[in-house]
Amino acid sequence: MAEQEEQQITGLDTPVPGRSRTGRAVDLARLLHHECAHLLQLYKAKETFLSDHTPDGSRIVSPAPVSEEPSTTVQVQLLHGALRQCLGLLHCVILKEEEEWGELDGDYETMRKNVRVRLEHLLHSTKALAETEDTTLEVTPDHQCNEEVDGAGGVFGLKMWTYRVLLELIHWADQAAQTLHILHKESEGTEEI
């Protein structure tokens, strides 16, 4: 199963000749969104109690507020910051899960690694698209993994916090696909991707 997923992912990784940078970034964000949704499905299958619990709807990741309607480039810069926070949270999830259960090797862990790598690639893409002379964008994770997860300790708290992080990843991958599609339309003058 994991081998089939890996082959499918590798096929999707192959750059399409003639694609613009923005087109490739949109494709990457859409692929990341798909993989984040699949990661959540794998997590739910692993943690069956989740069908009885719904985390609160508040956001963990929040980009810096802006006072006026930002340009698309500024929106991509804000998105980049949110994706850095997501990468930091994912690093924290991996660290805390490995501390709790050790290093496991299954479909969930394989997909979690794929999502981390894909998110890192998307950060490099958004940096290349939105960095200016006045703005330097970082690609390192923007989160210190030193606080208690979600205000609740123990294994249950970790599992609920992980669930919330996975929902956050899905949200921001979708936001990335939408924002980058707008940038693509503006820079390439076409809806086609």
C-alpha positions in Angstrom: 0.0 0.0 0.0 2.7 2.5 1.0 4.7 1.4 -2.0 1.8 2.2 -4.3 1.4 5.6 -2.7 5.1 6.3 -3.1 5.0 5.4 -6.8 1.9 7.6 -7.3 3.5 10.5 -5.5 6.7 10.1 -7.4 4.8 10.3 -10.7 3.1 13.5 -9.6 6.4 15.0 -8.6 7.7 14.9 -12.2 7.7 18.5 -13.5 5.6 19.1 -16.5 7.7 20.5 -19.3 6.8 24.1 -20.1 5.1 24.8 -16.8 5.6 28.2 -15.2 6.9 28.6 -11.7 3.5 29.7 -10.5 1.8 26.8 -12.3 4.2 24.3 -10.6 3.6 26.0 -7.2 -0.2 25.6 -7.6 0.2 22.0 -8.6 2.4 21.4 -5.5 -0.1 23.1 -3.2 -2.9 21.0 -4.6 -0.9 17.9 -4.2 0.0 18.9 -0.6 -3.7 19.5 0.1 -4.5 16.0 -1.2 -1.8 14.4 0.8 -2.8 16.3 4.0 -6.3 15.0 3.6 -5.0 11.5 3.1 -2.8 11.9 6.2 -5.9 12.8 8.2 -7.7 9.8 6.9 -4.8 7.5 7.9 -4.7 9.2 11.4 -8.5 8.7 11.9 -8.2 5.1 10.9 -5.4 4.7 13.4 -7.1 6.6 16.2 -10.7 5.4 16.0 -11.9 7.3 19.0 -11.7 10.5 16.9 -15.2 9.8 15.4 -16.6 10.7 18.9 -14.6 13.9 19.4 -14.4 17.1 17.5 -11.7 19.7 18.3 -12.8 23.3 18.7 -12.8 25.3 15.5 -10.2 27.9 16.5 -7.1 28.3 14.3 -3.7 27.3 15.7 -1.9 29.2 12.8 -2.6 32.8 12.2 -0.7 35.0 9.8 0.3 38.5 10.6 -2.7 40.9 10.3 -2.6 43.6 7.6 -4.4 46.9 7.8 -5.5 47.1 4.2 -6.3 44.8 1.3 -2.9 43.2 0.5 -1.6 42.7 -3.0 -1.3 39.1 -4.2 2.4 39.1 -3.6 1.9 40.2 0.0 -0.8 37.5 0.4 1.7 35.0 -0.8 4.2 36.4 1.8 1.6 36.0 4.5 0.8 32.5 3.3 4.5 31.7 3.4 4.6 32.7 7.1 1.5 30.5 7.8 3.1 27.6 6.0 6.3 28.0 8.1 4.1 27.8 11.2 2.5 24.7 9.8 5.9 23.1 9.2 6.9 23.9 12.7 3.8 22.3 14.1 4.3 19.2 11.9 7.9 19.0 13.2 6.5 19.2 16.7 3.9 16.5 16.1 6.6 14.2 14.7 8.9 14.9 17.7 6.1 14.3 20.3 4.8 11.2 18.6 8.2 9.7 18.4 8.9 10.6 22.1 5.6 8.9 23.0 5.6 5.8 20.8 9.1 5.6 19.3 9.9 5.6 15.6 7.2 3.6 13.8 7.0 2.5 10.2 3.6 2.4 8.7 1.3 4.1 6.2 0.6 7.0 8.5 4.3 7.6 9.3 5.2 7.4 5.6 2.6 9.9 4.6 3.5 12.2 7.4 7.1 12.2 6.1 5.8 12.9 2.6 3.7 15.8 3.8 6.7 17.3 5.6 8.9 17.0 2.6 6.2 18.4 0.3 5.5 21.3 2.7 9.2 22.1 2.7 9.2 22.2 -1.1 6.2 24.5 -1.1 8.0 26.8 1.2 10.9 27.0 -1.2 8.4 27.7 -4.0 6.6 30.5 -2.2 9.9 32.0 -1.2 11.0 32.1 -4.8 7.7 33.6 -5.9 7.3 36.2 -3.2 10.7 37.3 -1.9 11.6 40.9 -2.8 14.6 43.2 -2.3 12.7 44.5 0.8 11.4 41.2 2.1 13.5 38.2 3.0 11.5 34.9 3.5 12.8 32.0 5.7 12.0 28.4 5.0 12.9 27.0 8.4 10.0 25.9 10.7 8.5 28.7 12.7 7.5 27.0 15.9 9.3 26.1 19.1 8.2 22.7 20.3 8.5 23.4 24.0 5.0 24.1 25.2 2.3 21.7 26.4 0.2 20.5 23.5 -3.2 22.2 23.3 -3.2 22.9 27.1 -3.9 19.3 27.8 -1.3 16.8 28.9 -1.1 13.1 28.4 -1.7 10.8 25.5 -5.3 11.9 24.8 -4.2 15.6 24.7 -1.4 14.7 22.3 -3.8 12.8 20.0 -6.4 15.7 20.0 -3.6 18.3 19.4 -2.2 16.2 16.5 -5.7 16.0 15.0 -6.0 19.8 15.2 -2.6 20.2 13.6 -3.6 17.9 10.7 -6.8 19.9 10.2 -4.7 23.1 10.2 -2.4 21.6 7.5 -5.4 20.8 5.3 -6.7 24.4 5.7 -3.4 26.1 4.9 -2.7 23.7 2.0 -6.1 24.7 0.5 -5.4 28.4 1.1 -2.0 28.0 -0.6 -3.6 26.4 -3.7 -6.2 29.2 -3.9 -3.8 32.1 -3.3 -1.2 30.7 -5.7 -3.9 30.1 -8.3 -4.7 33.9 -8.1 -1.0 34.7 -8.4 -0.8 32.4 -11.4 -3.8 34.1 -13.1 -2.2 37.5 -12.5 1.3 36.6 -13.6 0.4 34.3 -16.5 -2.8 35.9 -17.6 -4.6 32.6 -17.8 -7.0 30.4 -15.7 -5.4 27.2 -17.0 -3.2 25.3 -14.8 
